[in-house]
Amino acid sequence: MTQQPAEPISAAPDDDAEVVGDLMSPPIGLFTRDMTVAETVAQLRTLAEAELITYCYVVDAAGGLEGLVVMRDMLLAAPDDRLGSIMMRDIYSFRDDTKLEDALKEALARHYPVYPVCDGAGRLKGLIRGEELFAEQAIEISAQAGKMVGVEKEERLTTPLARSLKLRHPWLQLNLVTAFVAAAVVGVFEDTLSQLVILAVFLPVMAGQSGNTGCQALAVTLRGMTLGELKPELVGRLVAKEGILGFFNGLFVGATAGLGMVVYATMQGEAQPWLMGFVAMFAMVVSCIASGLAGALIPLTLKRFGADPATASSIFLTTASDVASMGVFLGLATLLLL
């Protein structure tokens, strides 16, 4: 069979691609099952002058994908052997409407140099090279850090100022709203802070450490979701692990923070420095547990509701960790120190 040379595959990934069909190139190297090896090689010599051909694809009269022939089998076969006798029948292909994020996860586990792309009826519609998918995956992973704070994937160094402002500013407004929630928690304990001003010194310590604990959990969760490693049966294990890690990290960091509180309270002439140290340590443990759980649960919750799990996750995480750390710290101080 004859075919027109396909357009060259573009090396630049498409930032707007959403399904596999957006990235595929026209199919090349198509043959029928009754062609001989000799006939196929003759056509390949002509095609290879203009195209990079990795596999030979066997299709029927309607364009349905029947099999695939690798070059090694072509080399070892007799010239009069039919392609139908040496082709691989059980081959993996993408649907042209497969979501790109799902295709990236499949490609990560398979590492094929080229993937055939078929429509719902099994007709070969195009090809997509492995490097195209991995280029898209690199963009997805590199975009995670920005998406967690409201920087969209399409923003680049060359993005116009007005466009960058439009993409970023709405998330900053949302961040401001969530910051008011944390501020309200502090406002509830205004009387406590007025009587024990020393507590205000340790509020940033509590918020910073619990926030970092949550960010660690968030990064691991998002990485697992992007790479397709986070299966439904592993969700419970992940949440439990992050909770346990939060406990031990909070315990060890809390011991240091508690000792710092004791030293500082003694220097300030406070009446109960050791009790203050215990409050700091206990609050750190609880807030780190809460932040670790939030770091795992926030992206899972966003995904369950159909939202991008990476988008602005850290904004919600910051609110959760601030509320937990400041609420527990000031609440416990109110109960034990006043």
C-alpha positions as CSV (number, residue, x, y, z in Angstrom):
1,M,0.0,0.0,0.0
2,T,1.2,3.5,-0.6
3,Q,0.9,6.5,1.7
4,Q,1.9,10.2,1.7
5,P,4.8,11.2,4.0
6,A,3.5,12.4,7.3
7,E,4.3,15.8,8.8
8,P,7.4,15.8,11.0
9,I,6.8,15.4,14.7
10,S,7.1,18.6,16.5
11,A,9.7,18.6,19.3
12,A,7.8,21.4,21.2
13,P,5.1,20.2,23.5
14,D,1.6,21.7,23.2
15,D,0.7,23.6,26.3
16,D,-3.0,23.4,25.5
17,A,-3.0,19.6,24.9
18,E,-5.7,17.9,26.9
19,V,-6.1,14.5,25.2
20,V,-3.7,12.2,23.3
21,G,-5.2,13.2,20.0
22,D,-3.9,16.7,20.4
23,L,-0.3,15.5,20.4
24,M,-0.4,12.7,17.8
25,S,1.2,12.9,14.4
26,P,-0.2,11.2,11.2
27,P,0.5,7.5,11.1
28,I,3.5,6.2,9.0
29,G,4.7,2.7,8.2
30,L,1.3,1.2,7.5
31,F,1.1,-2.1,5.7
32,T,-1.4,-5.0,5.1
33,R,-1.0,-8.5,6.6
34,D,-0.7,-10.2,3.3
35,M,2.4,-8.2,2.2
36,T,5.7,-10.0,2.2
37,V,8.8,-9.0,4.1
38,A,10.5,-8.2,0.8
39,E,7.7,-5.9,-0.4
40,T,7.6,-4.2,3.0
41,V,11.4,-3.6,3.1
42,A,11.2,-2.1,-0.4
43,Q,8.6,0.4,0.8
44,L,10.5,1.1,4.0
45,R,13.6,2.1,2.1
46,T,11.6,4.8,0.4
47,L,9.8,6.0,3.5
48,A,12.9,6.0,5.7
49,E,14.5,8.6,3.5
50,A,12.1,11.2,4.8
51,E,10.7,9.8,8.1
52,L,11.9,8.1,11.3
53,I,10.2,4.7,11.3
54,T,10.4,2.6,14.5
55,Y,7.6,0.0,13.9
56,C,5.6,-1.3,11.0
57,Y,1.9,-1.2,11.6
58,V,-0.4,-3.8,10.1
59,V,-3.9,-2.4,9.3
60,D,-6.9,-3.9,7.5
61,A,-8.8,-2.3,4.5
62,A,-10.8,0.0,6.9
63,G,-7.7,1.2,8.7
64,G,-8.2,-0.9,11.8
65,L,-5.0,-1.7,13.7
66,E,-4.3,-5.5,13.5
67,G,-0.8,-5.8,14.7
68,L,2.7,-4.5,14.8
69,V,6.0,-5.7,13.4
70,V,9.3,-4.8,15.0
71,M,12.4,-4.4,12.9
72,R,14.2,-7.3,14.5
73,D,11.5,-9.7,13.4
74,M,11.7,-8.3,9.9
75,L,15.4,-8.8,9.8
76,L,15.2,-12.5,11.0
77,A,12.2,-13.4,8.7
78,A,12.4,-14.9,5.2
79,P,11.8,-12.5,2.3
80,D,8.6,-14.3,1.3
81,D,7.1,-14.4,4.8
82,R,3.8,-12.6,5.2
83,L,3.6,-9.8,7.8
84,G,0.5,-11.5,9.2
85,S,2.7,-14.4,10.3
86,I,5.4,-12.4,12.1
87,M,3.3,-9.5,13.6
88,M,2.6,-9.0,17.2
89,R,-1.2,-9.0,17.7
90,D,-1.5,-8.0,21.4
91,I,-0.2,-4.5,21.3
92,Y,-0.9,-1.4,23.4
93,S,-2.5,1.6,21.9
94,F,-4.0,4.9,23.2
95,R,-7.5,6.0,22.4
96,D,-7.5,9.5,20.7
97,D,-9.8,10.8,23.5
98,T,-7.6,9.5,26.3
99,K,-6.9,12.3,28.8
100,L,-3.3,13.4,28.7
101,E,-2.8,12.9,32.4
102,D,-3.9,9.3,32.1
103,A,-1.6,8.7,29.1
104,L,1.3,10.1,31.0
105,K,0.8,7.6,33.8
106,E,0.5,4.7,31.3
107,A,3.7,5.8,29.5
108,L,5.6,6.0,32.7
109,A,5.1,2.3,33.3
110,R,5.6,1.1,29.6
111,H,8.5,3.2,28.1
112,Y,7.7,2.4,24.5
113,P,9.4,4.6,21.9
114,V,6.2,5.1,19.9
115,Y,2.5,4.6,20.7
116,P,-0.3,4.0,18.2
117,V,-3.4,6.1,18.7
118,C,-6.8,4.6,17.6
119,D,-10.3,5.9,17.6
120,G,-13.2,4.1,19.3
121,A,-13.6,1.7,16.5
122,G,-10.0,0.6,16.6
123,R,-8.9,2.5,13.5
124,L,-5.3,3.8,13.5
125,K,-5.5,7.6,13.6
126,G,-2.0,8.6,14.4
127,L,1.2,8.0,16.4
128,I,2.7,9.7,19.4
129,R,6.4,9.3,20.4
130,G,7.4,8.5,23.9
131,E,9.6,11.7,24.2
132,E,6.5,13.8,23.4
133,L,4.7,12.3,26.4
134,F,7.7,12.6,28.7
135,A,8.1,16.2,27.6
136,E,4.5,16.8,28.7
137,Q,5.1,15.0,31.9
138,A,8.2,17.1,32.7
139,I,6.0,20.2,32.2
140,E,3.3,18.8,34.5
141,I,5.8,18.0,37.3
142,S,7.6,21.3,36.9
143,A,4.3,23.2,37.1
144,Q,3.3,21.6,40.4
145,A,5.3,24.0,42.5
146,G,3.6,27.0,40.9
147,K,0.1,25.5,40.8
148,M,0.2,24.9,44.6
149,V,0.3,28.7,45.0
150,G,-2.0,29.7,42.2
151,V,0.6,30.0,39.3
152,E,-1.0,28.4,36.3
153,K,0.8,25.9,34.1
154,E,0.7,28.1,31.0
155,E,2.6,31.0,32.6
156,R,6.2,31.3,31.4
157,L,9.0,33.8,31.8
158,T,7.9,35.5,28.6
159,T,4.2,35.7,29.7
160,P,3.0,39.4,29.4
161,L,2.6,41.3,32.6
162,A,-1.1,41.8,32.3
163,R,-1.6,38.1,31.6
164,S,0.5,37.1,34.7
165,L,-1.5,39.5,36.8
166,K,-4.8,38.0,35.6
167,L,-3.6,34.4,36.3
168,R,-2.1,35.1,39.8
169,H,-4.3,37.8,41.4
170,P,-7.5,35.8,42.0
171,W,-5.6,33.2,44.0
172,L,-4.0,36.0,46.2
173,Q,-7.5,37.3,46.9
174,L,-8.5,33.7,48.0
175,N,-5.4,33.5,50.1
176,L,-6.4,36.8,51.8
177,V,-9.8,35.4,52.6
178,T,-8.3,32.3,54.1
179,A,-5.8,34.4,56.1
180,F,-8.7,36.2,57.7
181,V,-9.8,32.8,59.1
182,A,-6.4,32.3,60.8
183,A,-6.5,35.9,62.0
184,A,-10.0,35.2,63.5
185,V,-8.6,32.3,65.5
186,V,-5.9,34.6,67.0
187,G,-8.6,37.2,67.7
188,V,-10.6,34.8,69.8
189,F,-7.6,34.5,72.2
190,E,-6.9,38.3,72.3
191,D,-7.3,38.3,76.1
192,T,-4.8,35.5,76.5
193,L,-2.2,37.3,74.3
194,S,-2.7,40.5,76.3
195,Q,-1.9,38.7,79.5
196,L,0.9,36.5,78.1
197,V,2.6,38.5,75.5
198,I,5.4,36.0,75.4
199,L,3.1,33.7,73.5
200,A,3.0,36.0,70.5
201,V,6.8,35.4,70.0
202,F,6.2,31.7,69.4
203,L,3.2,32.0,67.1
204,P,5.4,32.2,63.9
205,V,7.4,29.2,65.2
206,M,4.2,27.1,65.5
207,A,2.8,28.2,62.1
208,G,6.1,27.8,60.3
209,Q,6.9,24.3,61.6
210,S,3.4,22.9,61.1
211,G,3.3,24.5,57.7
212,N,6.5,22.8,56.6
213,T,5.3,19.5,57.9
214,G,2.1,19.9,55.8
215,C,4.1,20.9,52.7
216,Q,6.2,17.8,52.9
217,A,3.1,15.6,53.0
218,L,1.5,17.6,50.2
219,A,4.6,17.3,47.9
220,V,4.7,13.5,48.4
221,T,1.0,13.1,47.8
222,L,1.0,15.3,44.6
223,R,4.0,13.4,43.3
224,G,2.3,10.1,43.8
225,M,-0.8,11.3,42.1
226,T,1.1,12.7,39.1
227,L,3.1,9.5,38.6
228,G,0.0,7.3,39.0
229,E,1.5,5.6,42.1
230,L,-1.4,6.6,44.4
231,K,-3.9,3.7,43.9
232,P,-7.2,3.7,45.8
233,E,-6.0,0.9,48.1
234,L,-3.0,3.0,49.1
235,V,-4.9,6.1,50.2
236,G,-5.5,4.9,53.7
237,R,-1.9,3.9,54.2
238,L,-0.7,7.3,52.9
239,V,-2.9,9.2,55.3
240,A,-1.9,7.1,58.3
241,K,1.7,7.4,57.4
242,E,1.6,11.2,57.2
243,G,-0.3,11.3,60.5
244,I,2.4,9.2,62.2
245,L,5.2,11.2,60.6
246,G,3.5,14.3,61.8
247,F,3.5,12.9,65.4
248,F,7.2,12.0,65.5
249,N,8.3,15.1,63.7
250,G,6.1,17.2,66.0
251,L,7.5,15.4,69.1
252,F,11.1,15.9,68.2
253,V,10.7,19.5,67.0
254,G,8.3,20.2,69.8
255,A,10.9,19.1,72.4
256,T,13.4,21.7,71.0
257,A,10.7,24.4,70.8
258,G,9.6,23.6,74.3
259,L,13.1,23.9,75.6
260,G,13.4,27.2,73.8
261,M,10.2,28.4,75.4
262,V,11.5,27.4,78.9
263,V,14.7,29.3,78.4
264,Y,13.0,32.4,77.0
265,A,10.3,32.4,79.6
266,T,12.9,32.1,82.4
267,M,14.8,35.0,80.9
268,Q,11.6,37.1,80.8
269,G,10.9,36.2,84.5
270,E,7.7,34.3,83.8
271,A,6.2,32.4,86.7
272,Q,5.6,29.0,85.0
273,P,8.4,28.5,82.4
274,W,8.2,24.7,82.4
275,L,4.5,24.6,82.0
276,M,4.9,27.1,79.1
277,G,7.5,24.7,77.6
278,F,5.0,21.8,77.8
279,V,2.3,23.9,76.1
280,A,4.7,24.7,73.2
281,M,5.7,21.0,72.9
282,F,2.2,19.6,73.0
283,A,0.8,22.2,70.6
284,M,3.6,21.4,68.2
285,V,2.8,17.7,68.2
286,V,-0.9,18.3,67.6
287,S,-0.4,20.9,64.9
288,C,2.2,18.8,63.0
289,I,-0.2,15.8,63.1
290,A,-3.0,18.0,61.8
291,S,-0.8,19.5,59.1
292,G,0.5,16.1,57.9
293,L,-3.0,14.8,57.6
294,A,-4.1,18.0,55.8
295,G,-1.2,17.8,53.3
296,A,-2.4,14.3,52.3
297,L,-6.2,14.9,52.4
298,I,-6.4,18.3,50.7
299,P,-5.3,17.2,47.2
300,L,-7.3,14.0,47.6
301,T,-10.4,16.0,48.4
302,L,-9.9,18.4,45.5
303,K,-9.5,15.5,43.1
304,R,-12.7,13.8,44.5
305,F,-14.7,17.0,43.7
306,G,-13.2,17.1,40.2
307,A,-10.8,19.9,40.8
308,D,-7.1,20.0,39.9
309,P,-5.4,18.6,43.1
310,A,-2.3,20.8,42.6
311,T,-4.2,24.0,42.1
312,A,-3.8,26.3,45.1
313,S,-3.4,23.3,47.5
314,S,-0.8,25.1,49.6
315,I,-3.2,28.1,50.1
316,F,-5.7,25.8,51.8
317,L,-2.9,23.9,53.5
318,T,-1.5,27.1,55.0
319,T,-4.9,28.0,56.4
320,A,-5.4,24.5,57.9
321,S,-1.9,24.5,59.5
322,D,-2.2,28.1,60.8
323,V,-5.6,27.4,62.4
324,A,-4.5,24.1,63.9
325,S,-1.1,25.5,65.3
326,M,-2.4,28.8,66.6
327,G,-5.7,27.4,67.8
328,V,-4.1,24.6,69.8
329,F,-1.3,26.7,71.1
330,L,-3.4,29.5,72.4
331,G,-6.3,27.3,73.5
332,L,-4.0,25.1,75.6
333,A,-2.3,28.2,77.0
334,T,-5.7,29.6,78.0
335,L,-6.6,26.4,79.8
336,L,-3.4,25.8,81.6
337,L,-1.7,29.1,82.2
338,L,-4.6,31.5,83.0
